[in-house]
């Protein structure tokens, strides 16, 4: 059975709703939101990649799979599906910001915009 990558989006939503005051949770709201945005990107990316493989003749790389992020966006553009390509680009940039830029701060609103783009 194939993994349903859309589950990552559900995990993202859950992370943003977490009650960080709970004694069972030992992370900040910022960490939850950064993780949520990152997982939302991967939800959209992997779901889109699988769709492109099945229906749009996309062939992922066997090596250097990191290249597939750009290759997939280019493939959607070539297939006249630029909106998907643009959304993946936006989500990738937000994911990179969350994972690498400590100077930025994120809120539930940031995550909500990301979820909307992921759908």
C-alpha positions as CSV (number, residue, x, y, z in Angstrom):
1,X,0.0,0.0,0.0
2,X,1.3,3.5,-0.9
3,X,1.9,6.0,1.8
4,X,-0.6,8.9,1.6
5,X,1.6,11.9,1.6
6,X,-1.4,14.1,2.4
7,X,-1.1,12.8,6.0
8,X,1.9,15.1,6.4
9,X,-0.5,18.0,5.9
10,X,-2.8,16.6,8.7
11,X,0.3,16.3,11.0
12,X,1.1,19.9,10.2
13,X,-2.3,21.1,11.1
14,X,-2.1,19.1,14.4
15,X,1.2,20.7,15.3
16,X,-0.2,24.1,14.9
17,X,-3.1,23.2,17.2
18,X,-0.9,21.7,20.0
19,X,-1.3,23.1,23.4
20,X,2.4,23.9,24.2
21,X,1.5,24.5,27.8
22,X,0.9,20.8,28.3
23,X,3.5,19.0,30.4
24,X,3.6,16.3,27.8
25,X,4.9,18.6,25.1
26,X,8.5,19.8,25.4
27,X,8.8,22.1,22.4
28,X,8.0,25.7,21.5
29,X,5.2,27.0,19.4
30,X,7.8,28.3,16.9
31,X,9.3,24.8,16.6
32,X,5.9,23.4,16.0
33,X,5.1,26.0,13.3
34,X,8.5,25.6,11.6
35,X,8.0,21.8,11.5
36,X,4.4,22.2,10.3
37,X,5.4,24.4,7.3
38,X,8.2,22.0,6.4
39,X,6.0,19.0,6.5
40,X,3.3,20.8,4.5
41,X,5.9,21.4,1.8
42,X,6.8,17.7,1.7
43,X,3.1,16.7,1.6
44,X,2.6,18.8,-1.5
45,X,5.9,17.9,-3.1
46,X,5.5,14.1,-2.7
47,X,1.9,14.0,-3.6
48,X,2.6,16.1,-6.7
49,X,5.6,14.0,-7.6
50,X,3.5,10.8,-7.4
51,X,0.8,12.4,-9.5
52,X,3.3,13.5,-12.1
53,X,4.8,10.1,-12.3
54,X,1.4,8.4,-12.8
55,X,-0.2,10.8,-15.2
56,X,2.4,13.2,-16.6
57,X,5.3,11.0,-17.5
58,X,7.6,12.4,-14.8
59,X,10.7,10.2,-14.1
60,X,12.4,11.0,-10.8
61,X,16.2,10.8,-10.7
62,X,17.7,7.6,-9.5
63,X,20.6,9.5,-8.0
64,X,20.8,13.0,-6.6
65,X,17.1,13.0,-5.7
66,X,17.5,16.5,-4.3
67,X,17.5,17.7,-8.0
68,X,13.9,16.4,-8.4
69,X,12.5,19.3,-6.5
70,X,13.4,21.7,-9.3
71,X,12.9,19.1,-12.0
72,X,9.3,18.5,-10.9
73,X,8.5,22.2,-10.9
74,X,10.0,22.5,-14.4
75,X,8.0,19.4,-15.5
76,X,4.7,20.9,-14.3
77,X,5.6,24.2,-16.2
78,X,6.3,22.2,-19.3
79,X,2.9,20.4,-19.0
80,X,1.1,23.8,-18.8
81,X,0.4,23.4,-15.1
82,X,2.3,26.5,-14.0
83,X,0.1,27.1,-10.9
84,X,1.3,23.8,-9.4
85,X,4.9,24.7,-10.2
86,X,4.5,28.2,-8.6
87,X,2.9,26.8,-5.5
88,X,5.6,24.2,-5.1
89,X,8.2,27.0,-5.5
90,X,6.5,29.1,-2.8
91,X,6.2,26.2,-0.5
92,X,9.9,25.2,-1.0
93,X,11.0,28.7,-0.2
94,X,9.0,28.8,3.0
95,X,10.3,25.3,3.9
96,X,13.9,26.5,3.4
97,X,13.2,29.6,5.5
98,X,11.8,27.5,8.3
99,X,14.6,25.0,8.2
100,X,17.6,27.4,7.8
101,X,16.8,31.0,8.7
102,X,16.8,31.5,12.4
103,X,16.2,35.3,12.1
104,X,12.6,34.8,10.8
105,X,9.6,34.2,13.0
106,X,6.5,32.3,12.0
107,X,3.0,32.4,13.3
108,X,-0.2,30.3,12.9
109,X,-1.1,32.7,10.1
110,X,2.1,31.8,8.3
111,X,1.2,28.1,8.6
112,X,-2.4,28.7,7.6
113,X,-1.2,30.4,4.3
114,X,1.1,27.5,3.8
115,X,-1.6,24.9,4.3
116,X,-3.8,26.7,1.8
117,X,-1.0,26.7,-0.8
118,X,-0.4,23.0,-0.1
119,X,-3.9,22.0,-0.9
